[in-house]
Amino acid sequence: MKIPLSWLRDFVDLPESVEELTAILDDLGLVVEGVEFVGQGLDDVVVARIDEVRAIDGADRVRLVTVEAGDGPLEIVCGATNFAVGNFVPLAPVGAVLPGGFAIARRTMRGVTSNGMLCSAKELGLSDDHQGLYLLDEIIEPVVGQSLLVALGVTPDVVVDISVEGNRPDAWSVQGVARDLATRLGRELREPTIVAPDETVPTASFAQGFIDAPELCGRLSVSVLRGVVVGPSPPHLARRITLAGMRSISNVVDASNLVMLELGQPTGVYDAQKVAEQTLRARRARPGESLTTLDGVTRHLAQPGRGLGDTGEDCVIVDGEDRVMGLAGIMGGAASEISETTTDVLIESAFFDPMTIARSSKRHGLRTEASSRFERGVDPELALLAVARFVALLRESNPEMQWMSAPLDLSGALPVPATMTLSEADIERALGVALAASDVVTILEGLRFVVRGRGPWEVTAPSARLDVRTGAAGRADVIEEVARLYGYSRLPRTTPSWPEPGALSERQRVRRRLRDTVVDLGVHEAWTPTLGNDEDYDLLAPGGARVRVTNPLASDEAVLRSSMIVGLVRAWAKNADRGLGDVVVGELGTVFHHPDVAAHPRRTRGGAGGVVSLTLPEENERLTLVLGRDGDDARSAVAMWGAIATRLGIHDVVVRSRDDVARGFHPTRTAELVERGTNRLVGCVGELDPRLVRELTTAQRRLGFLDVDLDALFDLTLDAQLDHFVTVPSRFPVAIVDLAFVVAQRVHAVDLAEVLMAAADVVEDVTLFDVYRGESLPEGTRSLAYNVRFSSPDKTLSESDVAQVRAALIAAARGLGAELRS
Amino acid sequence: MTTSPLAELSTHVSQLRDRIDGAQTLEQLLEDEVFIIGKRSILSTLQKSLGALAPEDRKDAGAQLQGARREVEGVFAQRRASLERAQRALAIEADRLDLGDVVVAQVALPLAVGHPGIVAATQRQLEDVFVAMGFTVADGPEVESDWYNFEALNIPPAHPARGMWDTFYVDLGEPETVVLRTHTSPTQIHLLEDAVAAGTLPIHSVMPGRCYRRDTPDARHLAAFHQIEGLVVDRGITFADLAGVIETFTHAYFGADISSRLRPAYFPFTEPSAEFEITCTICRGAGCRTCSQTGWIELGGCGMLDPAVFAAVGVDGREWSGFAFGFGIDRCAQMRHQIADMRALIDNDVRFLRQFS
């Protein structure tokens, strides 16, 4: 919201320093987002009359203009064409420095000398209009040679751009900001100049008003102005509108906008002759009705809304023939617009239900200055005061106009002002400091709260504060107001402490260890998109239910990922294309499974009031790696897994090849990671299908991968930690035997190793060190060679002891059909 | 009258089919392609000879020849696909590796240094500061119902305050009931509900995590981003405690010469609410372009838990009070490491990743 300080000063005396003022505004939560100095540098600009316009030889874009500015004729080169002899325009003489620091100098071009510059309104920083010179005779009675600032009645000004929070409907006006400042500064808040209705014929003899939908329209006032002459606003009012960032349109429309900006009450203005029976009626729109709003768009009304909580309700203003005149509180219709021929004006100044306006505005995609105010809550008691101010402003250009007596004022359902009790203890409990009772009362009364009693106080919120609630919630609202006006920066700071220790959860600790481990193993952690597209995910698992976003930013970012593999391959490929492909990329992130296909969909509540039972996607945290270094393949992926598992103390997960490998993975080089015993799937390891690699990259390389389900992994590591007791190694010598077995292909190497581990108490470790396949072995078998290490805790093993263990190992292996290789 | 050039067509077709079937390898088939369906195929020769026909015969003959060509091409494509399948099957079979038999000791993994993501690294630093201050860390889901993301946080359906967040809706349930969380605040509600159900109040937790806003990415924003949220609910907690915690954190994370200040703001779930600003980390408070010469930059939002939130989760506001705060993890990283363009975070360029350890 842009506010010229000159306007603010009408209501409250301000500190001289702009810096001081903006600091105060910031501290009040009225954050200043910009400060603009306007009208500065116009001191030297004067009013000049155009006396002659001539072409310049050889120039077709500029002409030579002779002007009179009081000191005799001046020749000036000018590029604008919107003027003629006799017009009055602003002249910046040689030596003037315009806003923005543009210095005017004498210049010679094409043999003629330009002695200054004729200016547009934009060049002077007075408006956005740059369609030619600022034609002064259209707006004032100009006097040659007069200072422009004097002629326009403007003084240099400062415009602050304030961001008003959503819970401060009262602050969305010049007076509202002034009220905060007056309270903070302990200064008087001045009231605007208003007028009373003329003692003429009563309004009811000319116009009528009705409220058919009291829940939607809490108050409807109808005023009539007769004998209005529509024309431009007086310059100082037009300038206020302009400085506030709006366009000056006509004195009537400007008065409406000025009142809205100044007091916060939007009003609707109608040409009374275009409103049948001069009747305004607020009612619900009916399905099938439509309205062409002032922006030229046809709006279909009372259409069921799609959004949550949207009832499809629209409040409209209709006339005596039940024609829709406007979308109440949002935008008027084109049919009853004020025009130059308008003489009688109906002013609608009303209160509309904030939620109705919010829903209509959202549904119609139509956010206006009026709707933004109504949806936050306009002061319901402001309606007629705003009209009184409206009339006072319009009367400046319409001294003869009549405001018919006894304006119509109809009531619907109005919000009840919030009440709450408040004690000094409440404030201390919330803020951690006791504030003087007199300070509290002064602040609240400055903000127009009604405070009764000597404490605890009975507090009633002013009608402008529809954001303030009743009861305990309202107490918090009021305490915020006290703290805000007192100054957050003056409040103390304390450091609380509590007996409970700070800590990470077990899962969080394991997650950290896992991340550290993979980083130590050379992984570069990537952040790949959560939102992707069907084509990508089809590369791995075609079809199937996927979690979709209703309103994606782009059509290829509409599906929540169910795997990180494609994203990581793309990330790797991008680096590989830059010559940086010798890298493992990985991500520790979440993938999403649609409730229809998820093993563990999440049940929760939602909908209005949180009473609807909803089934949400399963969110599965995973570690996914893509190994793309030169020489990386399924083996290095398995080795990587081995290192991770060892580091995390996981021993019971085995690598099991599968025959039916999912799409996208190498059919003969992909294995599952399975927890022995429970057969729980922990993840997958291996190589990506060369076809997938060809599709996504330009590289001729094998890509290894590891994809681990962290939910499973965390359970395993938690088990590992709980059961973890340390063994002190034997002090006696260690014996090592190497044994090679001929083993059926179907027997897993880890299973045999496990059998060997269990064969004798003294076995400490079993390590596979060679695998041989060849013609010398029977069909369907291979040779697995293990290195078995053992020692006794209480003696040096004799040769016969060793032989016994060896025999036990061989016997145990036979249990799996493994024969010692001869 | 001359004989039609197509008199022998069916014989040609059958010969071509034989030739296709005769190819035993993909290479062989592809070498032969030019003779079977390419420029040097008998079909192409016949095509040229059609020019000699009378116009009225040419159309029929052309159609006939086209039919034959389609037939041969179809057979060729089938054969090709089948040979490709066979070849791939051979290659895949030749690749066969029993991953259970991998001798890990024989795999030489290169000695390499990896790098954590900057977001993860920053999140860890932040968590460490808060854990040292007595906080636990809680995780929460990224897909939430509107109850957790909005309504329990005092943002009812259709309330204009929902417009403060550009929300991605998920295609589940009734429209607008399932969202990608727009902030980490829904995790507060989960914690509060769980603590009330289990009778385990107080809570002193921070909740880091990924959030989403439907905002076109630019140098300062990404549609997906990370926040960390803090929640303290205990007996006798005040606004002064909130200001103190923010200040302690600011010193601990940004350094002793960086301090914090609060200024009034609006969040539906806190009352009183505040934005918190810290001394500009670029100019250390002297004033620069980044902080618009103010010496301060905005970091996040905070406030005392709104009574409506307590009511939604069933916490007795007469016994308990609390505060919450939240700010961007990515933004902390951006400020601390002066990352000119946030989009670098999702480019995954290893030249970027290698700068963090």
Interface residues (C-beta under 8 A of the other chain):
Chain A: D26 D27 L28 G29 V31 E165 G166 N167 R168 R306 G307 L308 G309 D310 P354 M355 A358 R359 K362 E375 R376 R429 A430 L431 G432 V433 R469 A472 A473 R475 A476 D477 I479 E480 A483 R484 Y488 S489 L491 P492 R493 T494 T495 P496 S497 W498 E500 P501 G502 A503 L504 S505 R507 Q508 R512 R515 V518 V519 D520 L521 G522 V523 H524 E525 A526 W527 T528 P529 T530 L531 V547 R548 V549 T550 N551 P552 L553 E557 L560 A571 K574 N575 R578 L580 V583 V584 V585 E587 L588 T590 F592 P595 R602 T604 R605 G606 G607 A608 G609 G610 V612 L614 T615 L616 P617 E619 R629 G631 A634 R635 S636 V638 A639 M640 G642 A643 V654 V655 R656 S657 H666 P667 T668 R669 T670 A671 V685 G686 P690 R691 Q745 H748 A749 V750 T767 L768 F769 D770 V771 R782 L784
Chain B: R88 A91 I92 E93 D95 R96 L97 D98 L99 G100 D101 V102 V103 V104 A105 Q106 V107 L109 P110 L111 A112 V113 G114 H115 P116 G117 V119 A120 R124 E127 F130 V131 A132 M133 G134 F135 T136 V137 A138 D139 P141 E142 V143 E144 S145 D146 W147 Y148 E151 A152 P156 P157 A158 H159 P160 A161 G163 M164 F168 Y169 V170 D171 L172 G173 E174 P175 E176 T177 V178 L180 P202 H204 R210 Y212 R214 T216 A223 A224 V232 D234 G236 I237 T238 F239 A240 D241 A243 G244 V245 E247 T248 R261 L262 R263 P264 A265 Y266 P268 E271 P272 S273 A274 E275 M304 D306 P307 A308 A311 A312 G317 S321 L345 I346 D347 N348 D349 V350 R351 L353 R354
